[in-house]
Each structure stands twice: as structure tokens, then as C-alpha cells.
Amino acid sequence: MSKTWKIYILALLSFLVGTSEFIIAGILDKISSSMDISLVAAGQLITVFSLVYAIGTPIIMALTSGWDRRKLLLYALGLFVVANGLAFVMPGFGLFVSARVLMALGAGVVVVTSLSIAAMIAPQGRQASAIATVIMGFTASLIVGVPLGRMIAASYDWKMVFGGIGALGLVAMVVIALTIPSLQGEAAIPLRKQLALLKNPKMAMALSVSFFWLGGYSIAYTYISPYLLTITGMGEKTLSTALFAFGIASLIGSKLGGYSTDRWGVKRTLTSGMLLHVITLILLTLAAHSPSVVLPLLILWSFAAWSSGPTQQYNLVTLAPESSGIMLSLNSSVMQLAMAAGAGVGGVVVGQISLASVTWIGAIGVGIAMVITILSFRKSSAGSKATAESSVQPLQRA
């Protein structure tokens, strides 16, 4: 099997993991109804998953740094498959939460190890492309996995989604065992060194942008299905179409965000993307009861939200090029924490205010991220100007 096909297999794993994470938002109302729990309680399944993913992944990766990468991937994927199997067969909300915890632990290690293996087996000079392919699998889960999962849940039972993910994961284990070579792990970066970057105010501000941007997005996205069904009044078929369109828009937004960053720079792309993100969430609030207006706004929201993703990643790398791996690892954990926090805050909003309020509350979170972005660029610009002036003064004296 060629190296290209091996990388596509790793992308498939990323797709399965992404689907297992994002699908809850697509079937939240089904889980709430079948388990006889509130939407708020069902929404916390996203909080639990993201929290375990964010905290557990770096710890497990540090503890297993010396392991053979294929061996680690198979063990993590095995845990992921078992967790999906448990989610499929075990009754009750409490047991389902336990399955989600195991799922998150396996999922985080699968994604990180897949990225590592992709870079190792890619031809020289194609490592970045290989990593992008694996990440594309994660993005594809939003485009295909969530709407497909919604259709399966509507036609059969929502637990069939996890049974299907588990079955595909089992097939993937066999393929990986037969095709991926043994690869020695690299030396781990101590957690103390990773967290040391947070002492730098510039790095802390940049990571806080990720937190509030994705946190604001998560407040609204977690409850997207019940929002569209209950508040907007969409039918089941229209909802599946809306989720598919949402996923397509996220891919286009991500692509154009990267292009815009190369063409017009980080500052303009980030601020304009977040401004559009805020505006669309506010407009969704105002037009919530009109399906014909909400659908294009939903597409615009997804486009704006995901246009910030590659730009923010690039921004973090440029802030600390000598520690880019650490920054991206920290950002991955911060983004999962943001998803957890957003789902948690969204639950409070739905329980204490109303389901219709998740969009404008989410806009506040993204607005905070935009303000931090503007302030950080002003601070950086002022610092650069001061440095330039101090270097000119000795020359003038001479």
C-alpha cells in the first residue's frame, strides 16, 4: 500500500473521531427525548467529552512518549471502539456518560498519534500536506458525519450512529495493523515546559482568543438542532440539509481564511472574520422564526466561524516559531476546554434564560475574542514602534 493511501486511512480515523465528538449537537433532541432528560443535561455530554479530551490527551501522550506509534494508535483506537460499543449497548444516561469519557480518552490520542504518524511516513517535503489531509478528515466529519448521523438517528435509532462508528473503527484497526509500520516515538516535551509559555502575556492573550472565539461558537452550536427544530420550526429533512450546508460552509470558510491570511494578513482576517461571526449570530437571534432567512444566515455563520481557524493557528506559530509544536498543542487543549465551557454556559443559558438566547450569548463570547485580538495587535504594534525608536536613538547620537 502506498504512503498516500496510508495517510488517507489516518484521515478516516480523524473523520470517525470528529463524528463521535460533533454528532451530539446534531442529535441532542433525540438523546434528550429517548433518555427522558433535559436538553441542558444532554448538552453536558459535549462538556464532558471536551474536558476529558483537553486534560487527558496531553497527559497520556506524555506518559506514552517512548511507545511505538503504531502500538499506541492501535491501543487508543481499541479503547475508542470499545467506548462506542458501550455507548451503543449500555442503557441509561449515567452509563452513556461513562462511555463518552472513555471515548474522549481514546479519541484524543488517536488524533494526535495519527498526525504524528502522517508526518513520519510522508515523503520528504510533503509532511505539512500529510498533516493537512488528516485534519481534513476531522473537518469532513462536520460536513458528512453530522448530517449523516442525523439522518440515521431520524430513520432508526440514534445509538446506531455509535454502533456504526465502532464497527468502522474495528475495520480500521485491522487495516492499520496490516499497513502502518512500527515507528519509534519521540522524546516528550515536559508539561512544565509547555505551560511555561503561558507566562508570556502575548501568548496568553493569543490563546485566550481561541478560548473565547470557540467558546462563543460552542454556546450556540451545542444546541443547534433543538434551536432549529423548536425556535425556527424546521422539519426533519430541512434540518439534515441545514447541517450539511453548515458543514460545507465550514470547509469553504477554512480554505478562504487561509487564503485571506496569506493575501491580507492575520490582523485583517481575524478581526473581519470575528466581526462577521458576531453579526451573523445577532441576526440569527433577530430572524430566529423564519426558516428561509435562518438557512443562509446559518451558512454565513459557519463560514465566518471557521475562517478564523487556520488564521489563528498561523498566528500562534508566528508568535513563537521556535516553540510552534508546543503552542499548537496548547491551542488544541484550549480549544477543547472552550468547547466544554461553551456547552456548559449554553446549558445555563437554556436552563435559566431560554433556548432562543444561545445565539446572542454566543455573540458576546466571540465579541470578547475580537476585542482581545484588537488589543493584542495594538500592543504588539506599540511594542514594535518602541523597539524601532530605541534602536534609532543610538544612531542619532553617533
C-alpha positions as CSV (number, residue, x, y, z in Angstrom):
1,M,0.0,0.0,0.0
2,S,1.3,3.5,-0.9
3,K,2.1,6.1,1.7
4,T,-0.7,8.3,0.3
5,W,-3.3,5.6,1.0
6,K,-1.9,5.1,4.5
7,I,-2.3,8.8,5.1
8,Y,-5.9,8.6,3.8
9,I,-6.6,5.8,6.3
10,L,-5.3,8.1,9.1
11,A,-7.7,10.8,7.8
12,L,-10.5,8.2,8.0
13,L,-9.7,7.8,11.7
14,S,-9.8,11.5,12.1
15,F,-13.2,11.5,10.5
16,L,-14.5,8.9,12.9
17,V,-13.2,10.8,15.9
18,G,-14.6,14.1,14.7
19,T,-18.0,12.5,14.0
20,S,-18.1,11.0,17.5
21,E,-17.4,14.4,19.0
22,F,-19.6,16.7,16.9
23,I,-22.6,14.3,16.4
24,I,-24.0,15.0,19.9
25,A,-25.0,18.5,18.7
26,G,-26.8,17.0,15.7
27,I,-28.9,14.6,17.7
28,L,-29.2,16.4,21.0
29,D,-33.0,16.4,20.9
30,K,-33.1,12.7,20.2
31,I,-30.9,11.9,23.2
32,S,-32.9,14.2,25.4
33,S,-36.2,12.6,24.4
34,S,-35.2,8.9,24.4
35,M,-33.3,9.1,27.8
36,D,-36.0,11.4,29.3
37,I,-33.5,14.1,30.3
38,S,-33.5,17.8,29.7
39,L,-31.7,19.4,26.8
40,V,-29.3,21.0,29.3
41,A,-28.3,17.6,30.7
42,A,-27.9,16.2,27.2
43,G,-25.7,19.2,26.3
44,Q,-23.3,18.4,29.1
45,L,-22.2,15.3,27.1
46,I,-20.2,17.7,25.0
47,T,-18.8,19.4,28.1
48,V,-17.6,16.0,29.5
49,F,-16.1,14.8,26.2
50,S,-14.2,18.1,25.5
51,L,-13.0,18.4,29.1
52,V,-11.6,14.8,29.2
53,Y,-10.1,15.2,25.7
54,A,-8.4,18.5,26.7
55,I,-6.9,17.3,30.0
56,G,-6.4,13.6,29.3
57,T,-4.7,13.8,25.9
58,P,-1.5,15.7,26.8
59,I,-1.1,13.6,30.0
60,I,-1.4,10.3,28.1
61,M,0.8,11.5,25.3
62,A,3.5,12.5,27.8
63,L,3.3,9.1,29.6
64,T,3.5,7.1,26.4
65,S,6.1,9.2,24.5
66,G,8.5,6.3,24.2
67,W,5.9,3.8,22.9
68,D,5.9,2.6,19.3
69,R,3.5,4.9,17.5
70,R,1.6,2.0,15.7
71,K,1.2,0.2,19.0
72,L,-0.1,3.4,20.7
73,L,-2.5,4.1,17.9
74,L,-3.9,0.5,18.0
75,Y,-4.4,0.7,21.8
76,A,-6.1,4.1,21.6
77,L,-8.3,3.1,18.7
78,G,-9.2,-0.1,20.6
79,L,-10.3,2.0,23.6
80,F,-12.3,4.2,21.2
81,V,-14.0,1.2,19.6
82,V,-14.9,-0.3,22.9
83,A,-16.3,3.0,24.1
84,N,-18.5,3.3,21.0
85,G,-19.7,-0.2,21.5
86,L,-20.6,0.6,25.2
87,A,-22.4,3.7,24.0
88,F,-24.4,1.5,21.6
89,V,-25.4,-1.3,24.0
90,M,-25.5,0.2,27.6
91,P,-28.7,1.7,28.8
92,G,-29.2,4.9,30.9
93,F,-27.7,8.3,30.9
94,G,-25.0,7.7,33.6
95,L,-23.5,4.7,31.7
96,F,-23.6,6.7,28.4
97,V,-21.6,9.5,30.1
98,S,-19.0,6.9,31.3
99,A,-18.8,5.6,27.7
100,R,-18.2,9.2,26.5
101,V,-15.3,9.6,29.0
102,L,-13.6,6.5,27.6
103,M,-14.4,7.7,24.0
104,A,-12.7,11.1,24.7
105,L,-9.6,9.5,26.1
106,G,-9.2,7.2,23.1
107,A,-10.2,9.9,20.6
108,G,-7.6,12.5,21.7
109,V,-4.7,10.0,21.5
110,V,-5.9,8.7,18.1
111,V,-5.9,12.2,16.6
112,V,-2.5,13.3,17.9
113,T,-0.9,9.9,17.1
114,S,-2.4,9.9,13.6
115,L,-0.9,13.4,13.0
116,S,2.5,12.2,14.2
117,I,2.4,9.1,12.1
118,A,1.3,11.0,9.0
119,A,4.3,13.4,9.4
120,M,6.7,10.4,9.9
121,I,5.6,8.4,6.8
122,A,5.1,11.3,4.4
123,P,7.7,11.8,1.7
124,Q,10.3,14.5,2.3
125,G,8.8,17.9,1.8
126,R,5.2,16.7,2.0
127,Q,4.8,16.5,5.8
128,A,2.6,19.6,6.0
129,S,0.4,18.3,3.2
130,A,0.0,14.9,5.0
131,I,-1.0,16.6,8.3
132,A,-3.5,18.8,6.4
133,T,-5.0,15.6,4.9
134,V,-5.5,14.1,8.4
135,I,-7.0,17.4,9.6
136,M,-9.3,17.4,6.6
137,G,-10.8,14.2,7.8
138,F,-11.8,15.9,11.1
139,T,-13.4,18.7,9.1
140,A,-15.2,16.3,6.8
141,S,-16.9,14.9,9.9
142,L,-18.8,18.2,10.3
143,I,-19.7,18.1,6.6
144,V,-20.7,14.5,6.2
145,G,-20.7,12.8,9.6
146,V,-23.1,15.0,11.5
147,P,-25.9,15.3,8.8
148,L,-25.5,11.6,8.0
149,G,-25.7,10.8,11.7
150,R,-28.8,12.9,12.0
151,M,-30.5,11.0,9.1
152,I,-29.6,7.7,10.7
153,A,-31.0,8.9,14.1
154,A,-34.2,10.1,12.4
155,S,-34.7,6.8,10.4
156,Y,-33.6,4.3,13.0
157,D,-32.2,4.9,16.5
158,W,-29.6,7.5,17.5
159,K,-27.5,4.8,19.1
160,M,-27.0,3.2,15.7
161,V,-24.6,6.1,15.0
162,F,-22.2,4.9,17.7
163,G,-22.6,1.3,16.7
164,G,-21.6,2.2,13.1
165,I,-18.6,4.3,14.3
166,G,-17.4,1.4,16.5
167,A,-17.8,-1.1,13.6
168,L,-15.8,1.1,11.2
169,G,-13.2,1.6,13.9
170,L,-12.8,-2.1,14.2
171,V,-12.2,-2.5,10.5
172,A,-9.7,0.4,10.7
173,M,-7.8,-1.4,13.4
174,V,-7.2,-4.4,11.2
175,V,-6.1,-2.2,8.3
176,I,-3.7,-0.3,10.5
177,A,-2.2,-3.4,12.0
178,L,-1.5,-4.7,8.4
179,T,-0.3,-1.5,6.7
180,I,1.2,1.0,9.2
181,P,4.9,0.2,10.0
182,S,6.4,0.3,13.5
183,L,7.6,3.8,14.3
184,Q,9.6,4.9,17.3
185,G,8.1,7.7,19.4
186,E,9.9,10.9,20.0
187,A,11.0,12.4,23.3
188,A,8.2,14.1,25.1
189,I,8.1,17.8,25.9
190,P,7.6,18.1,29.7
191,L,4.2,19.6,30.6
192,R,6.1,22.2,32.8
193,K,7.9,23.5,29.6
194,Q,4.6,23.6,27.7
195,L,2.8,25.6,30.4
196,A,5.8,28.0,30.8
197,L,4.7,29.7,27.6
198,L,1.6,30.9,29.3
199,K,3.7,33.2,31.5
200,N,4.3,35.3,28.3
201,P,1.4,37.8,28.2
202,K,1.4,37.9,24.4
203,M,1.0,34.1,24.2
204,A,-1.7,34.1,27.0
205,M,-3.7,36.7,25.1
206,A,-3.4,34.8,21.8
207,L,-4.6,31.6,23.5
208,S,-7.5,33.5,25.2
209,V,-8.6,34.5,21.7
210,S,-9.0,30.8,20.8
211,F,-10.9,30.2,24.1
212,F,-13.5,33.0,23.7
213,W,-13.9,32.5,19.9
214,L,-14.6,28.8,20.1
215,G,-16.4,29.1,23.4
216,G,-18.8,31.6,21.9
217,Y,-19.3,29.4,18.9
218,S,-19.9,26.3,21.1
219,I,-22.6,28.1,23.2
220,A,-24.7,28.3,20.1
221,Y,-23.6,25.2,18.2
222,T,-24.2,22.8,21.0
223,Y,-27.9,23.5,20.8
224,I,-28.2,23.9,17.1
225,S,-30.6,21.0,16.4
226,P,-33.2,21.8,19.1
227,Y,-32.8,25.5,18.2
228,L,-33.6,24.9,14.5
229,L,-36.4,22.5,15.3
230,T,-38.1,24.4,18.2
231,I,-37.3,28.0,17.6
232,T,-37.0,28.2,13.8
233,G,-39.6,25.5,13.2
234,M,-37.6,23.5,10.6
235,G,-38.7,20.0,9.7
236,E,-36.5,16.9,10.0
237,K,-35.5,16.9,6.3
238,T,-34.7,20.6,6.3
239,L,-32.6,20.2,9.4
240,S,-30.4,17.5,7.8
241,T,-30.0,19.8,4.7
242,A,-29.1,22.7,7.0
243,L,-26.5,20.7,8.9
244,F,-25.0,19.5,5.6
245,A,-24.9,23.1,4.3
246,F,-23.3,24.2,7.6
247,G,-20.6,21.7,7.2
248,I,-19.8,22.7,3.6
249,A,-19.7,26.3,4.6
250,S,-17.1,25.4,7.4
251,L,-14.8,23.9,4.8
252,I,-15.1,26.9,2.4
253,G,-14.6,29.3,5.3
254,S,-11.5,27.4,6.5
255,K,-10.0,27.4,3.0
256,L,-10.7,31.1,2.3
257,G,-9.5,32.0,5.8
258,G,-6.1,30.6,5.0
259,Y,-6.1,32.3,1.6
260,S,-7.0,35.6,3.2
261,T,-4.3,35.3,5.8
262,D,-1.7,34.8,3.0
263,R,-3.1,37.7,1.0
264,W,-4.2,40.3,3.6
265,G,-2.5,39.2,6.8
266,V,-3.6,37.8,10.2
267,K,-5.0,41.0,11.7
268,R,-7.4,41.9,9.0
269,T,-8.6,38.2,8.5
270,L,-9.1,37.5,12.2
271,T,-10.9,40.8,13.1
272,S,-13.1,40.7,10.0
273,G,-13.9,37.1,10.4
274,M,-14.9,37.5,14.1
275,L,-16.9,40.7,13.3
276,L,-18.9,38.7,10.7
277,H,-19.3,35.9,13.2
278,V,-20.8,38.3,15.8
279,I,-23.1,39.9,13.3
280,T,-24.5,36.6,12.0
281,L,-25.2,35.3,15.5
282,I,-27.1,38.6,16.3
283,L,-29.0,38.4,13.0
284,L,-29.9,34.7,13.8
285,T,-31.4,36.0,17.0
286,L,-33.5,38.6,15.2
287,A,-34.6,36.2,12.4
288,A,-34.9,33.1,14.5
289,H,-38.5,32.3,13.5
290,S,-38.0,32.5,9.7
291,P,-36.5,29.3,8.2
292,S,-36.0,31.0,4.8
293,V,-33.8,33.6,6.4
294,V,-32.1,31.4,9.0
295,L,-30.7,29.0,6.5
296,P,-28.5,31.5,4.7
297,L,-27.5,33.1,8.0
298,L,-26.6,29.6,9.3
299,I,-24.3,29.1,6.2
300,L,-22.8,32.6,6.8
301,W,-22.2,31.9,10.5
302,S,-20.4,28.6,9.7
303,F,-18.3,30.4,7.1
304,A,-17.3,33.2,9.4
305,A,-16.6,31.0,12.4
306,W,-14.3,28.6,10.6
307,S,-12.5,31.3,8.6
308,S,-10.7,32.1,11.9
309,G,-9.4,28.6,12.5
310,P,-6.3,28.4,10.2
311,T,-5.6,32.1,10.7
312,Q,-5.4,31.7,14.5
313,Q,-3.2,28.6,14.1
314,Y,-0.8,30.5,11.9
315,N,-0.9,33.5,14.3
316,L,0.2,31.2,17.2
317,V,3.0,29.7,15.1
318,T,4.4,33.2,14.2
319,L,4.3,34.4,17.8
320,A,6.6,31.5,18.9
321,P,8.2,29.9,15.8
322,E,10.8,28.2,18.0
323,S,8.0,26.6,20.1
324,S,5.4,26.1,17.4
325,G,4.7,22.5,18.3
326,I,4.1,23.4,22.0
327,M,1.9,26.4,21.0
328,L,-0.3,24.2,18.7
329,S,-0.6,21.5,21.4
330,L,-1.6,24.1,24.0
331,N,-4.1,25.6,21.5
332,S,-5.6,22.2,20.9
333,S,-6.2,21.8,24.6
334,V,-7.6,25.3,24.9
335,M,-10.0,24.7,22.1
336,Q,-11.4,21.6,23.7
337,L,-11.7,23.5,27.0
338,A,-13.5,26.2,25.1
339,M,-15.9,23.6,23.7
340,A,-16.5,22.3,27.2
341,A,-17.0,25.8,28.6
342,G,-19.3,26.8,25.8
343,A,-21.5,23.7,26.2
344,G,-21.6,24.4,29.9
345,V,-22.5,28.1,29.6
346,G,-25.0,27.2,26.8
347,G,-26.7,24.8,29.3
348,V,-27.0,27.5,31.9
349,V,-28.5,29.9,29.2
350,V,-31.1,27.3,28.1
351,G,-32.0,26.4,31.7
352,Q,-32.1,30.0,33.2
353,I,-32.9,32.2,30.2
354,S,-34.2,30.5,27.0
355,L,-33.1,28.3,24.1
356,A,-33.5,31.3,21.8
357,S,-30.9,33.2,23.7
358,V,-27.9,30.9,22.9
359,T,-27.1,32.9,19.7
360,W,-26.8,36.3,21.2
361,I,-25.0,35.0,24.3
362,G,-22.6,33.2,21.9
363,A,-22.1,36.5,20.1
364,I,-20.8,38.1,23.3
365,G,-18.2,35.4,23.7
366,V,-16.9,35.9,20.1
367,G,-17.1,39.7,20.7
368,I,-14.7,39.3,23.7
369,A,-12.3,37.3,21.4
370,M,-12.5,40.1,18.8
371,V,-11.7,42.8,21.4
372,I,-8.7,40.8,22.8
373,T,-7.5,40.4,19.2
374,I,-7.6,44.1,18.5
375,L,-5.9,44.9,21.8
376,S,-3.2,42.4,21.3
377,F,-2.3,43.7,17.8
378,R,-2.3,47.3,19.2
379,K,0.0,46.2,22.0
380,S,2.3,44.4,19.5
381,S,2.4,47.4,17.2
382,A,3.2,49.7,20.0
383,G,6.0,47.4,21.2
384,S,7.5,47.2,17.7
385,K,7.4,51.0,17.4
386,A,9.1,51.5,20.8
387,T,11.8,49.0,19.8
388,A,12.4,50.8,16.5
389,E,12.7,54.2,18.2
390,S,15.1,52.8,20.8
391,S,17.4,51.4,18.0
392,V,17.3,54.7,16.1
393,Q,18.4,56.9,19.1
394,P,22.0,55.5,19.5
395,L,22.5,56.1,15.7
396,Q,21.4,59.7,16.0
397,R,23.8,60.3,18.9
398,A,26.6,58.9,16.8
